[in-house]
Amino acid sequence: MTHTHATSASTAYAAEKRDVIASVLRDNMSRPASNAEYMFDQAMLLRKASSH
């Protein structure tokens, strides 16, 4: 039971992670790459998303 729950939770997490990364990429397209503070924020979000 625990294994099944963990698998579905991890699948849901993977889907959410894809959504987050897609939205980050869309945001990056619409903002200047020279905005260092913004890029740092996005890098931290990606690090947080990939740490699981």
Stockholm file with secondary structure:
# STOCKHOLM 1.0

chainA/1-52         MTHTHATSASTAYAAEKRDVIASVLRDNMSRPASNAEYMFDQAMLLRKASSH
#=GR chainA/1-52 SS CHHHHHHHHHHHHHHHHHHHHHHHHHHHHTSCTTCHHHHHHHHHHHHHHHTC
#=GC SS_cons        CHHHHHHHHHHHHHHHHHHHHHHHHHHHHTSCTTCHHHHHHHHHHHHHHHTC
//
